[in-house]
Amino acid sequence: MNDLDTYARDMTPVRLLGDAINIYANGEALHDQLSLYTHMWGLQGQKRYNSYSSKCDREKRRKLQHYCIDVFGEIVQPTWNYDMTIPKDVKEYFQKCLEWEISVYTKLNNVINSLVTGGYNNEACIIRDSLPDVAKKTEKFRRWLNDFEKANWSWEYIRIVDTKLHDKLKAEYGDE
């Protein structure tokens, strides 16, 4: 028996990858719901932002699921347990998004650290590739919160920023 056979029978990385799959699955569901609420509020930029984020989380989840099948011969189904409370207003929406992204970064880092500690560097690298995106989202939400707070949560200002976001995302990603 070679090292790859032994490696493929070790379920530790599968369990840890399952944790990452759950993080992505719950992000997918959360962003999908948030796209509906932001659409209701008329924030087309945030709707598009959340729709795209949901799509990206789905792609990351599926990539890890296929990796588990290819390397370990295991189907890892996600546990859909995201906590979605409807934001009562736009300010709470931005605060919840910031909290979510910070929690995702922390959870993914914990998974990565466990994988590296266990000697599963390839698996850690697969997940590590998504950390810069999460950090960028955290930065964006922190800046939006600061900017909107300084503007005293002016609806007009929020709409201007949102329209710019909508136009930028539409130009980058089309009508997704």
C-alpha positions in Angstrom: 0.0 0.0 0.0 1.4 3.4 -0.9 1.2 6.7 0.9 -1.7 8.0 -1.3 -3.8 5.0 -0.4 -3.3 5.7 3.3 -3.9 9.4 2.8 -7.1 8.8 0.9 -8.4 6.6 3.8 -7.8 9.3 6.5 -11.1 11.0 7.1 -9.6 13.9 9.1 -9.3 16.1 6.0 -12.7 15.1 4.8 -14.2 16.2 8.1 -12.3 19.5 8.0 -13.2 20.1 4.3 -16.8 19.4 5.4 -16.6 22.3 7.8 -15.5 24.5 4.9 -18.2 23.1 2.7 -20.7 24.1 5.5 -19.3 27.6 5.7 -19.7 28.1 1.9 -23.1 26.5 1.8 -24.4 28.7 4.5 -22.9 31.8 2.8 -24.6 30.7 -0.4 -28.0 30.6 1.3 -27.4 33.8 3.3 -26.4 35.8 0.4 -29.2 34.4 -1.7 -31.7 35.6 1.0 -30.0 39.0 1.4 -30.2 39.6 -2.4 -34.0 39.4 -2.0 -34.2 41.8 0.9 -31.9 44.3 -0.7 -33.9 44.1 -3.8 -37.0 44.9 -1.8 -35.3 48.0 -0.4 -34.4 49.1 -4.0 -30.7 48.6 -3.5 -29.9 47.1 -6.9 -26.1 47.2 -6.3 -26.4 45.2 -3.0 -28.8 42.8 -4.7 -26.3 42.2 -7.4 -23.4 42.0 -4.9 -25.3 39.3 -2.9 -26.4 37.4 -5.9 -22.8 37.2 -7.1 -21.5 36.3 -3.6 -24.1 33.5 -3.4 -22.9 32.2 -6.8 -19.2 32.3 -5.7 -19.9 30.5 -2.5 -21.8 27.8 -4.4 -18.9 27.4 -6.8 -16.4 27.0 -3.8 -18.7 24.5 -2.1 -19.1 22.4 -5.2 -15.3 22.5 -5.9 -14.6 21.1 -2.4 -17.3 18.5 -2.7 -15.9 17.3 -6.0 -12.4 17.3 -4.5 -13.6 15.1 -1.7 -15.1 12.7 -4.2 -12.0 12.6 -6.4 -9.4 12.3 -3.7 -11.2 10.5 -0.8 -14.1 8.8 -2.6 -16.6 10.6 -0.2 -19.7 12.7 -0.9 -19.8 15.5 1.7 -23.2 17.0 1.9 -23.5 20.4 3.6 -25.4 21.2 6.7 -27.6 24.1 6.0 -27.8 25.9 9.3 -27.2 29.6 8.6 -28.9 32.1 10.9 -30.9 34.5 8.9 -32.8 37.1 10.8 -34.3 39.7 8.6 -32.4 43.0 9.0 -34.8 45.7 10.2 -33.1 48.4 8.3 -30.2 49.2 6.0 -27.8 50.0 8.9 -28.5 46.6 10.5 -28.0 44.9 7.1 -24.5 46.4 6.7 -23.6 45.5 10.4 -24.8 41.9 9.9 -22.8 41.6 6.7 -19.7 42.8 8.4 -20.2 40.4 11.3 -20.8 37.6 8.8 -17.6 38.2 6.8 -15.5 38.4 10.0 -17.0 35.1 11.2 -16.3 33.5 7.8 -12.7 34.6 7.8 -12.2 33.3 11.4 -13.9 30.0 10.7 -12.0 29.4 7.4 -8.7 30.3 9.2 -9.5 27.7 11.9 -10.1 25.0 9.2 -6.9 26.0 7.4 -4.9 25.9 10.6 -6.2 22.5 11.5 -5.4 21.2 8.0 -1.9 22.6 8.1 -1.3 21.2 11.6 -2.5 17.8 10.4 -0.1 17.9 7.4 -2.9 18.4 4.8 -1.2 21.3 3.0 -2.9 20.8 -0.4 -6.3 21.0 1.2 -5.3 24.0 3.2 -4.2 25.8 0.0 -7.5 25.1 -1.7 -9.4 26.9 1.1 -6.7 29.6 1.6 -7.2 30.8 -1.9 -10.6 32.2 -0.9 -9.3 34.2 2.1 -8.3 37.4 0.2 -11.9 37.6 -1.1 -13.3 37.4 2.4 -10.8 40.0 3.6 -11.8 42.3 0.8 -15.5 41.9 1.6 -14.8 42.7 5.2 -12.9 45.8 4.2 -15.8 46.9 1.9 -18.5 46.5 4.6 -16.3 48.3 7.2 -15.8 51.2 4.8 -19.5 51.3 3.8 -20.5 51.4 7.4 -18.0 54.2 8.2 -19.0 56.2 5.1 -22.8 55.8 5.7 -22.3 56.7 9.4 -20.4 59.9 8.5 -23.3 60.7 6.1 -25.7 60.2 8.9 -27.3 57.3 7.0 -28.6 59.6 4.3 -30.8 57.5 2.0 -29.7 59.7 -1.0 -26.0 59.0 -0.3 -26.6 55.3 0.2 -28.5 55.2 -3.2 -25.7 57.0 -5.0 -23.1 54.6 -3.6 -25.4 51.6 -4.4 -26.0 52.8 -8.0 -22.2 53.1 -8.5 -21.8 49.5 -7.1 -24.6 48.3 -9.4 -23.0 49.8 -12.5 -19.5 48.5 -11.6 -20.8 44.9 -11.0 -22.9 44.9 -14.1 -19.9 46.0 -16.2 -17.7 43.4 -14.5 -20.1 40.4 -14.5 -22.9 41.2 -16.9 -26.5 40.3 -16.1 -25.7 37.4 -13.7 
